[in-house]
Amino acid sequence: MTEPLTIRLNAGKLYAVDTPDAFSARENFDIELQNMGESVHVHLRFDEKLSQGARLPEVNHYVKADDNRRVGVRVSPHQYPIEGELTVASGYGSKTDCVTVTIAAPESNVDETTEAGENKEASDTEDNTILTRGWKWIRSQNNIGTEIGGIAAVGGLSVIALFIAVSIAIIIPNSVTVLLVGTVFGVVVAVALGLLLDI
């Protein structure tokens, strides 16, 4: 159970208001008004932000001399933390003080959000690993096949070019023929190498 938000009244001085610097709750809680002196009228007010997550049944309260009074605060359903200020005024506004109040998100929501985030991160990591490995494997297979095919193409074209060159040299044995054969052979090899490098 949440401890009450304790506010001391008339502590050492008439209409004095003493509040803590901050208060935090996750569910319904009480504001405990502790009167240390004479009877006093107290006004409680939530600012706009705090009013979105908490509600006071009444804002004006009368606390008898040397007496305590508890005011129940209802916390509305919420998904995210809500922070705002509670203003306490006594003696019809003679003295005021403020306290920062934080309404934390429900524990179940925090746990579910954390667990969902961890599961998603693990799933993304696993998917990325599988996809990355699969893609690398496919590329390696394609590269191997491409290199083998390119080498085979160069070899085949070179053999054909050599066969044609030898045939022409046998039929027409002269220097012009040798020059022509060499040129044809060089062009064929250059084209084959170009195809291999473009793959």
C-alpha positions in Angstrom: 0.0 0.0 0.0 1.3 3.5 -0.9 2.4 5.6 2.0 0.3 8.9 2.3 1.5 12.2 1.2 2.0 14.0 4.5 1.4 17.8 4.8 2.1 19.6 8.1 0.0 22.6 9.0 0.6 25.3 11.5 4.1 23.9 12.3 5.7 26.6 14.4 3.6 29.4 12.8 0.0 30.1 12.2 -1.1 29.0 8.7 2.3 27.6 7.9 2.3 24.9 5.3 5.1 22.3 5.1 5.2 19.9 2.2 7.8 17.4 0.9 9.8 18.3 -2.2 8.4 15.4 -4.2 6.0 12.5 -3.9 5.4 9.4 -6.1 2.6 6.9 -6.3 1.5 4.2 -8.8 -2.1 3.8 -7.5 -4.7 5.5 -5.3 -3.1 7.3 -2.3 -4.1 9.5 0.6 -3.1 13.1 1.4 -2.7 13.3 5.2 -3.2 16.8 6.6 -1.5 17.0 10.0 -2.5 20.1 12.0 0.0 21.1 14.6 -1.9 24.1 15.9 -5.2 25.9 15.6 -8.1 24.9 13.4 -7.5 25.8 9.8 -9.1 25.8 6.3 -7.0 24.1 3.6 -7.4 24.3 -0.1 -5.9 21.6 -2.4 -5.4 22.0 -6.1 -3.9 19.8 -8.8 -2.4 21.6 -11.9 -3.6 20.6 -15.4 -1.0 17.9 -15.9 -1.6 16.2 -12.6 -5.4 16.4 -13.1 -5.0 14.1 -16.1 -4.0 11.2 -13.9 -5.4 11.9 -10.4 -8.7 13.3 -9.0 -9.6 14.9 -5.7 -13.1 14.3 -4.3 -13.1 17.7 -2.6 -10.7 20.7 -2.8 -11.7 22.6 0.4 -11.1 21.0 3.8 -11.4 22.0 7.4 -8.9 20.5 9.9 -9.6 20.9 13.6 -6.9 22.0 16.1 -4.2 19.4 16.7 -6.1 16.9 14.5 -5.3 14.9 11.3 -7.4 14.5 8.2 -7.0 12.2 5.3 -8.1 13.0 1.8 -8.3 10.1 -0.7 -6.9 10.6 -4.2 -8.2 8.5 -7.0 -5.6 7.6 -9.7 -7.1 7.3 -13.2 -6.0 4.4 -15.6 -2.9 5.5 -17.5 -0.2 4.0 -19.6 2.7 6.4 -19.0 4.1 8.4 -16.0 2.3 11.6 -15.2 4.0 14.4 -13.3 2.5 17.6 -12.0 2.1 19.9 -8.9 -0.1 19.9 -5.9 -0.7 23.3 -4.4 -1.7 23.5 -0.8 -3.1 26.8 0.6 -4.1 27.5 4.2 -5.9 30.3 5.9 -7.9 31.2 2.8 -4.6 31.6 0.8 -2.5 33.3 3.5 0.2 30.6 3.0 0.8 28.3 0.1 3.3 25.6 -0.8 3.7 23.2 -3.7 4.9 19.6 -4.0 5.8 17.7 -7.2 3.7 14.6 -7.6 4.6 11.8 -10.0 2.0 9.1 -11.0 4.1 6.2 -12.2 3.0 3.8 -14.9 1.4 0.5 -13.6 3.9 -2.3 -13.0 2.2 -4.6 -15.4 2.5 -2.1 -18.2 6.2 -1.5 -17.5 7.0 -5.2 -17.4 5.0 -5.9 -20.6 6.6 -3.0 -22.4 10.1 -4.1 -21.4 9.5 -7.7 -22.3 8.0 -6.8 -25.6 11.0 -4.6 -26.4 13.4 -7.3 -25.5 11.6 -10.0 -27.6 11.4 -7.7 -30.6 15.1 -6.9 -30.3 16.0 -10.6 -30.1 13.8 -11.4 -33.0 15.2 -8.6 -35.1 18.8 -9.7 -34.3 17.9 -13.3 -35.2 16.2 -12.4 -38.5 19.1 -10.1 -39.4 21.6 -12.9 -38.7 19.7 -15.4 -40.8 19.1 -13.0 -43.7 22.7 -11.8 -43.7 24.1 -15.3 -43.7 21.7 -16.5 -46.4 22.5 -13.5 -48.6 26.2 -14.0 -48.2 25.8 -17.7 -49.1 23.8 -16.9 -52.3 26.3 -14.3 -53.4 29.2 -16.7 -52.8 27.5 -19.4 -54.9 26.8 -16.9 -57.7 30.3 -15.6 -57.6 31.8 -19.1 -57.8 29.5 -20.0 -60.7 30.2 -16.7 -62.5 34.0 -17.1 -62.2 33.9 -20.7 -63.4 31.7 -19.7 -66.4 33.9 -16.8 -67.2 37.0 -18.9 -67.2 35.4 -21.5 -69.3 34.3 -18.9 -71.8 37.8 -17.4 -72.1 39.3 -20.9 -72.5 36.8 -21.9 -75.2 37.2 -18.7 -77.2 41.0 -18.9 -77.0 41.0 -22.5 -78.3 38.7 -21.5 -81.2 40.9 -18.5 -82.0 44.0 -20.6 -82.0 42.4 -23.3 -84.2 41.4 -20.6 -86.8 44.8 -19.0 -86.7 46.6 -22.3 -87.3 44.3 -23.2 -90.1 44.8 -19.9 -91.9 48.6 -20.1 -91.3 48.7 -23.6 -93.0 46.6 -22.5 -96.0 48.4 -19.1 -96.5 51.9 -19.3 -95.1 53.3 -15.8 -95.3 54.1 -12.8 -93.1 50.8 -11.1 -93.8 48.9 -14.2 -92.8 50.9 -14.4 -89.5 50.1 -10.7 -88.8 46.4 -11.3 -89.6 46.3 -14.4 -87.4 48.0 -12.7 -84.5 45.6 -9.7 -84.8 42.5 -12.0 -84.8 43.8 -14.1 -81.9 44.6 -10.9 -79.9 41.1 -9.4 -80.5 39.4 -12.7 -79.5 41.4 -13.0 -76.3 40.8 -9.3 -75.5 37.0 -9.6 -76.0 36.9 -12.8 -73.9 38.8 -11.1 -71.1 36.5 -8.1 -71.3 33.4 -10.3 -70.9 35.0 -12.0 -67.9 35.8 -8.7 -66.2 32.3 -7.3 -66.8 30.6 -10.2 -65.0 
